[in-house]
Every structure is written in C-alpha cells, then in structure tokens.
C-alpha cells in the first residue's frame, strides 16, 4: 500500500470514528450485525467450503497444465465444449458465491477463456440442483422451473457476452499461455482424475447443508457426511503419499496459501460491509430496513425487478438460504417477478464476491459481469411476472 493510500485510509477511519452516530439504535445494531454475520460466515463456510476450495484452486494451478485448460476452456476451444464443461462442472459443485471464487481464479490463471470462466463463475452458485428442487417444492413449480431454465441460460449468455465484449483483450491475453503439446506427467490420467475427484467430493460433502425436512435421501446423506469426508480424506492421504513428490506437495500448499492471502481479506471485509448495510437475512438489523426493500419490490414493474436484482446482488446468501428468505418476502407482498429476479442475481453475486472478482479481472470486466447479471435478472423477472400475473 502506497503512502497516499495509507494516508487516505487513516483519514477515512478518523472521520468515521469522529462522526459515526453511535447513539442511533439502528447504527449500533448494524455494526453488531456485521460481526454476527462475519461469525456466521467463519463458522459455516470457511472450514467446510473455502478451505477445500482453496486446495482445489491450488491443485489446478500446480497440477493442471495450461495446455489442458486451453484445450477445453481456452478462447480457441470449441464453444459447445468450453461452455458445456464450464456450466456442468460449476453446477456439480453446488457452492455459494464466495466458495466458487478460488476455483474461478484458478482456472482463469491457467488459461481459461473469459467466456467459459465467467460461465463457470455464474453456474457454480446459481445452478444448484438441490436449490432448484427446494424452490419448486416451497415456492411453487413455476418459480422453480423459471429459476432452473434462467440460471442455465444465464451462464451461457453471460459467458458468450463477456467473451464478445472483451474479445480483443482476451486474444492478447491468450498469447501468454503455452499452446504446445501436453507433456506426459509422472501420474496417469486416471490417477490425476481420482485426485481431483476426491478433492471435489470432499468439498461437496463437507459443505452439505442440513435439509429442512428430516426425512429423505438428502437428510440421510447429511447424517453421514462426516463419515464420507473422513473416508475421502484417508483416500486422499494415500494418494498423496504414493503418487506425489514432496516438492509437488510443497508447491501445492504454497499455491493454496497464495489464494487464501489474496481472497480472504477481501471476503471478510465484504461480509462486514454487507452485514452493516443489509444485516443477516431475516434480522432487519442493517442500515437498510427490510420494510423498505419489501415495499420497493411489490408488483411487477421494471423498477421493482431492478431493485430486487440489485438488492440480491449485494446481499450474501449462504447455499439454500435464499429459499426461506424468499418465502418470507413473498408473504410480505413481494411480486413473483422480483422474486425470480432476486433468485437469479442473489445466489450468484454478493458484495464480497464482487470485491474478489475485481481483484482477478479488474474494474471494467467486473462491472460488465455484474451489470449483465443484474440486467438479465431484471428483464427475466419482469417477463416472468407478466407470464404468471
């Protein structure tokens, strides 16, 4: 940090401390809410979601060649293959908007094109099979179907749009990656596949949320998820001992640590700011009252859909929490169109998510990506409201 940046930061902290109206009950509650939200994030997501994701991202950088990434996800790859791989691999993970970030950063740094990488970035948190089922069962089949179709379409359209808008910059960027023949590694393709599959399964089962209903296959998996994770960790330890050199493991942990240093400070800062502004979902303790949001998203005007999209984009939703939150908002008068707009924008974006994307892509691409998500969610919500209304 430069001397000028430090000076501006010091002045900003001083002015905030001097003028902050702590006598106001909502200001006090919003500050406390920010730390409650950070605590929830640390307890529910860091160890079970982010840590496995960091290790996967580090493994991609160390053990996946840029030639392999370029072949399947690069700008010159066949579009149906690149976007198919990006959307399917993202949807399998069923992660939140923050957990997908190290994985997105990993594949982008190894040469993935901006389009497929953006499709992966959106599809990871948005195309969640369990969330789709839950949406249909609790909020109605129409919202569930519209969410599923919209999320799949969004991931492809947003990816293609990003690739088209920044095609010249991406062409220059792709020149920095080796497009030569892939070199044979010391492990077979099957061994590498088992290694990455194990890492992904550890992430999936460690992050497996408790279903609302205490019956059925989803709850049965939740009850034994730590047994499954333990077995996967033992298998991973066996692979690391038999198939990897100590030097490789050192490089892997180093890359993992680099991702953590880059991403965690921005995520924690973003969670605090989101907590101050919006509070935890359902608490009505942030600076922006829930009643104001609910009043703004009634009916089915373009403005109400835009408000829902923007509000969802800045809020942080843990995996599956958006469904009960929407259930409460719909009961308070939220329109069907704005509900879909929030479902399409909210899980895929958050303020912490935007800060990290900016550190990877830069301001111009980040603003474009966020604008595409918000605009498409707004229009889709409005059209859906006209259809069901």
C-alpha positions in Angstrom: 0.0 0.0 0.0 1.4 3.4 -1.0 1.9 6.3 1.4 -1.0 8.2 -0.2 -3.3 5.2 0.2 -2.3 4.8 3.9 -3.0 8.5 4.5 -6.4 8.3 2.9 -7.2 5.2 4.9 -6.2 6.9 8.2 -8.3 10.0 7.3 -11.3 7.8 6.5 -11.0 5.9 9.7 -10.7 9.1 11.7 -13.7 10.7 10.1 -15.8 7.6 10.6 -14.8 7.4 14.2 -15.5 11.1 14.7 -18.9 11.4 13.0 -20.4 7.9 13.4 -23.8 8.4 15.1 -23.4 5.5 17.6 -26.3 6.9 19.7 -28.7 5.8 16.9 -30.1 2.3 17.7 -30.1 1.1 14.1 -26.4 2.2 13.6 -25.4 0.3 16.7 -27.4 -2.8 15.7 -26.0 -2.7 12.1 -22.4 -2.7 13.5 -23.1 -5.6 15.8 -24.9 -7.3 12.9 -21.8 -7.1 10.8 -19.8 -9.0 13.3 -22.6 -11.6 13.8 -22.6 -12.1 10.0 -18.8 -12.5 9.9 -19.0 -15.0 12.8 -21.7 -17.0 10.9 -19.6 -16.9 7.8 -16.5 -18.1 9.7 -18.4 -20.9 11.4 -20.4 -22.1 8.5 -18.3 -21.6 5.4 -14.6 -21.0 5.9 -13.6 -24.5 7.1 -16.1 -26.6 5.2 -16.3 -24.6 2.0 -13.5 -22.2 1.4 -10.6 -24.3 2.7 -11.4 -27.2 0.4 -12.0 -24.7 -2.5 -8.5 -23.1 -1.9 -6.9 -26.5 -2.0 -8.7 -27.3 -5.3 -7.7 -24.0 -6.8 -4.0 -24.6 -5.7 -4.1 -28.0 -7.3 -5.4 -26.6 -10.6 -2.5 -24.1 -10.7 0.2 -26.7 -9.8 -1.0 -29.9 -11.4 -3.2 -28.9 -14.4 -1.2 -27.8 -17.4 -2.1 -24.6 -19.2 -2.4 -26.7 -22.4 -5.1 -28.8 -20.8 -7.1 -25.8 -19.7 -6.6 -24.1 -23.1 -7.8 -27.2 -24.9 -11.1 -27.4 -23.0 -11.8 -23.9 -21.7 -9.5 -21.6 -23.8 -10.6 -19.0 -26.3 -9.8 -21.3 -29.2 -11.7 -24.3 -27.8 -15.0 -25.4 -29.4 -17.7 -23.3 -27.9 -20.1 -26.2 -27.2 -17.3 -28.0 -25.4 -15.9 -25.0 -23.4 -19.3 -23.7 -22.2 -20.6 -27.2 -21.6 -17.6 -28.1 -19.4 -17.8 -24.8 -17.6 -21.6 -24.9 -16.8 -21.6 -28.6 -15.9 -18.5 -28.5 -13.7 -19.8 -25.4 -12.0 -23.2 -26.9 -11.3 -21.8 -30.1 -9.9 -20.1 -28.2 -7.1 -23.2 -26.5 -5.7 -21.2 -23.9 -3.9 -22.0 -20.3 -2.7 -21.0 -17.1 -4.5 -17.8 -16.9 -2.4 -16.7 -20.5 -2.4 -16.6 -20.5 -6.2 -14.1 -17.7 -6.3 -10.8 -19.5 -5.7 -11.9 -22.2 -8.3 -12.7 -19.5 -10.8 -9.4 -17.7 -10.2 -7.5 -20.9 -10.5 -8.9 -21.9 -13.9 -8.7 -18.3 -15.2 -5.0 -18.0 -14.3 -4.2 -21.3 -16.0 -5.6 -20.0 -19.3 -9.4 -20.5 -19.4 -11.1 -18.0 -21.7 -13.0 -15.2 -20.1 -16.3 -16.5 -21.5 -16.1 -20.1 -20.1 -14.6 -18.8 -16.9 -17.5 -16.4 -16.5 -19.9 -19.2 -17.2 -18.3 -21.3 -14.5 -18.3 -18.3 -12.1 -22.1 -17.9 -12.5 -23.1 -21.6 -12.8 -21.3 -22.7 -9.6 -23.6 -20.9 -7.1 -26.6 -20.4 -9.4 -27.2 -23.9 -10.9 -27.7 -25.8 -7.7 -29.8 -28.9 -8.2 -30.9 -29.2 -4.6 -31.8 -25.5 -4.6 -33.9 -25.9 -7.7 -35.8 -28.8 -6.2 -36.3 -26.8 -2.9 -37.5 -23.7 -4.8 -40.1 -25.8 -6.7 -41.4 -27.5 -3.6 -41.6 -24.5 -1.4 -42.2 -21.5 -3.7 -44.1 -23.3 -6.5 -43.2 -25.2 -9.6 -43.4 -22.1 -11.8 -40.7 -20.3 -9.9 -38.6 -23.5 -9.7 -38.8 -24.1 -13.4 -38.1 -20.5 -14.3 -35.1 -20.4 -11.9 -33.7 -23.6 -13.4 -34.1 -22.5 -17.0 -33.0 -19.0 -16.3 -29.8 -20.0 -14.5 -28.7 -22.4 -17.2 -29.4 -19.9 -19.9 -27.7 -17.1 -17.9 -24.4 -19.0 -17.5 -24.1 -19.4 -21.3 -25.3 -16.0 -22.4 -23.2 -14.2 -19.8 -20.1 -16.2 -20.8 -20.7 -15.5 -24.5 -21.3 -11.8 -23.8 -18.1 -11.4 -21.8 -16.1 -13.2 -24.4 -17.5 -11.0 -27.2 -17.2 -7.7 -25.4 -13.6 -8.3 -24.4 -12.5 -10.4 -27.4 -9.5 -8.2 -28.2 -8.1 -8.2 -24.7 -8.7 -11.9 -24.4 -6.8 -12.5 -27.7 -3.8 -10.7 -26.3 -4.0 -12.5 -23.0 -4.2 -15.9 -24.6 -0.8 -15.3 -26.3 0.8 -15.5 -22.9 -0.1 -19.2 -22.5 1.7 -22.2 -23.9 -0.4 -23.9 -26.6 2.1 -26.6 -27.3 1.7 -30.3 -26.8 0.8 -31.5 -23.3 3.7 -33.2 -21.6 3.2 -36.6 -20.0 3.2 -36.3 -16.3 4.5 -38.7 -13.7 1.0 -39.7 -12.9 -1.5 -41.4 -15.2 -4.7 -39.6 -16.4 -6.7 -41.9 -14.1 -4.6 -41.1 -11.1 -5.0 -37.4 -11.7 -8.7 -37.8 -12.2 -9.1 -39.7 -8.9 -7.1 -37.0 -7.1 -9.3 -34.1 -8.4 -12.5 -36.1 -8.0 -11.6 -36.7 -4.3 -10.9 -33.1 -3.7 -14.2 -32.1 -5.3 -16.2 -34.7 -3.3 -14.6 -33.5 -0.1 -15.8 -30.0 -0.9 -19.3 -31.3 -1.9 -19.9 -33.4 1.2 -18.2 -31.1 3.7 -20.4 -28.2 2.5 -23.6 -30.4 2.5 -26.3 -28.3 4.2 -28.8 -29.7 6.6 -32.1 -30.0 4.7 -35.3 -28.5 6.2 -37.1 -31.9 6.2 -35.7 -34.6 8.4 -36.5 -37.4 6.1 -35.5 -38.5 2.6 -32.2 -39.1 0.9 -30.8 -35.6 1.3 -31.1 -35.8 5.1 -29.7 -39.3 5.1 -26.6 -38.0 3.3 -26.3 -35.1 5.8 -26.3 -37.5 8.7 -23.3 -39.5 7.4 -21.5 -36.7 5.6 -18.5 -36.6 8.0 -18.1 -40.3 7.7 -17.9 -39.9 4.0 -15.5 -36.9 4.3 -13.3 -38.9 6.7 -13.1 -41.8 4.2 -12.3 -39.4 1.4 -9.5 -37.8 3.4 -7.9 -41.2 4.1 -8.0 -42.0 0.4 -6.5 -38.5 -0.3 -3.7 -39.2 2.2 -3.0 -42.5 0.5 -2.8 -40.9 -3.0 -0.5 -38.0 -1.7 1.9 -40.5 -0.2 2.0 -42.9 -3.1 1.7 -40.7 -6.2 3.2 -37.3 -5.3 6.7 -36.0 -4.6 7.4 -33.8 -1.6 8.4 -30.9 -3.8 5.0 -31.1 -5.6 3.1 -31.1 -2.3 5.1 -28.0 -1.2 4.2 -26.2 -4.4 0.5 -27.2 -3.9 0.3 -25.8 -0.3 2.2 -22.7 -1.4 -0.3 -22.0 -4.2 -3.2 -22.7 -1.8 -1.8 -20.2 0.7 -1.4 -17.6 -2.1 -5.1 -17.9 -2.9 -6.1 -17.6 0.7 -4.0 -14.4 1.2 -5.5 -12.9 -2.0 -9.1 -13.7 -1.4 -9.8 -14.0 2.4 -9.2 -10.3 3.4 -11.5 -9.1 0.6 -14.2 -11.6 1.5 -14.1 -10.8 5.3 -14.2 -7.1 4.5 -17.1 -7.5 2.1 -19.0 -9.6 4.6 -18.6 -6.9 7.2 -19.9 -4.2 4.9 -22.8 -6.4 3.7 -23.7 -7.0 7.3 -23.7 -3.3 8.1 -25.9 -2.4 5.1 -28.3 -5.4 5.0 -27.8 -7.4 8.2 -28.2 -11.1 8.3 -31.2 -12.3 6.3 -34.4 -12.2 8.4 -33.0 -10.0 11.2 -33.9 -6.5 9.9 -30.9 -5.1 11.8 -28.9 -3.5 9.0 -28.8 0.2 8.0 -31.3 -0.5 5.2 -34.7 -1.7 6.8 -36.3 -4.8 5.4 -39.6 -3.0 5.2 -38.1 -0.5 2.7 -36.9 -3.4 0.5 -40.2 -5.2 0.7 -42.1 -2.1 -0.2 -39.8 -1.5 -3.2 -40.3 -5.0 -4.7 -44.0 -5.3 -4.7 -45.9 -5.6 -8.0 -44.1 -6.3 -11.3 -42.7 -3.0 -12.6 -39.2 -2.9 -14.2 -38.1 -0.7 -11.3 -39.3 -3.3 -8.7 -37.5 -6.1 -10.6 -34.3 -3.9 -10.8 -34.5 -3.2 -7.1 -34.8 -6.9 -6.3 -31.8 -7.7 -8.6 -29.6 -5.0 -7.1 -30.6 -5.9 -3.5 -29.9 -9.6 -4.2 -26.6 -8.8 -5.9 -25.2 -7.0 -2.8 -26.7 -9.4 -0.2 -24.8 -12.6 0.8 -26.8 -15.8 0.6 -25.4 -19.0 2.1 -26.3 -22.0 0.0 -30.1 -22.8 0.1 -30.9 -19.9 2.5 -32.4 -17.9 -0.4 -35.5 -20.1 -0.5 -36.8 -19.5 3.1 -35.9 -15.8 2.7 -37.9 -15.5 -0.5 -40.8 -17.4 1.2 -40.9 -14.7 3.9 -40.6 -11.8 1.3 -43.4 -13.3 -0.8 -45.6 -13.5 2.3 -44.9 -9.8 2.9 -46.1 -8.7 -0.6 -43.1 -9.3 -2.9 -44.1 -9.9 -6.5 -43.4 -13.1 -8.4 -41.3 -11.3 -10.9 -39.0 -9.6 -8.4 -38.8 -12.9 -6.5 -37.3 -14.6 -9.7 -35.0 -11.6 -10.3 -33.6 -12.0 -6.8 -33.2 -15.8 -7.2 -31.2 -15.3 -10.4 -29.0 -12.5 -9.2 -28.7 -13.1 -5.4 -27.0 -16.6 -5.1 -24.5 -15.8 -7.9 -23.4 -12.4 -6.6 -22.6 -10.7 -3.3 -20.5 -7.7 -2.2 -17.7 -9.9 -1.1 -17.9 -11.8 -4.3 -17.6 -8.6 -6.4 -14.5 -7.4 -4.5 -12.7 -10.6 -5.2 -13.8 -10.7 -8.9 -12.4 -7.2 -9.2 -9.0 -8.3 -7.9 -8.9 -11.0 -10.6 -10.5 -9.3 -13.6 -10.1 -5.6 -12.9 -12.9 -3.0 -12.6 -14.0 -2.9 -16.2 -14.7 -6.6 -16.6 -16.2 -6.8 -13.1 -18.6 -4.0 -13.7 -19.6 -5.6 -17.0 -20.1 -9.0 -15.4 -22.2 -7.7 -12.6 -24.2 -5.5 -14.9 -25.0 -8.4 -17.2 -26.3 -10.5 -14.3 -28.4 -7.6 -12.8 -29.8 -6.6 -16.3 -30.7 -10.2 -17.3 -32.2 -10.9 -13.9 -34.3 -7.7 -14.1 -35.7 -8.4 -17.6 -36.3 -12.1 -16.8 -38.1 -11.3 -13.6 -40.3 -8.7 -15.4 -41.2 -11.2 -18.2 -41.9 -13.9 -15.7 -44.2 -11.6 -13.7 -46.1 -10.8 -16.9 -46.5 -14.5 -17.6 -47.7 -15.6 -14.2 -49.6 -12.3 -13.5 
